[in-house]
Amino acid sequence: MPNPGEKILIDLYYAQDKSLQKIGNIYGVSRERVRQWMEAFHLSRNRVGRKNLLEIKSNLNIYDEYIRGEPVAKLAEKNKMSANTIYAFLLKCNPNIRLEKTFQRRKKGI
C-alpha cells in the first residue's frame, strides 16, 4: 500500500495524537512501516520536546508560576521536561528576564 503522504502523517501523528501502531492499523501496515514513512519525510517522532513547548502559548502558566517564585526544578518536574527547556521557554517569553540560573552563576563569580 502506498504511503498516505506527509500532510496526512503530520495530521494523524501530531494533531490527532495517534500512535504509530494506530496509524498502521488504519492503513493495514505495521508500525515499523509507518516509522519508515515518517523517516522518509524527515518527521521527528519526538512529540513533546523543546521545539513544541516553545511554540505552545498555553504554557504561559509556566512563566507566571516562575514569576510568582516557583523554582525551575519544580516547574521542570511538574511539566515533565528538563530545566534547560524551561529556561529556554522563559527566555522566549521574556528575553530580558533575569533567570535564577544566570543569577547563581553571577553570585558564584563564574
Secondary structure, 3 states (H helix, E strand, C coil): CCCCCHHHHHHHHHHCCCCHHHHHHHHCCCHHHHHHHHHHCCCCCCCCCHHHHHHCHHHHHHHHHHHCCCCHHHHHHHHCCCHHHHHHHHHHHCCCCCCHHHHHHHHHCC
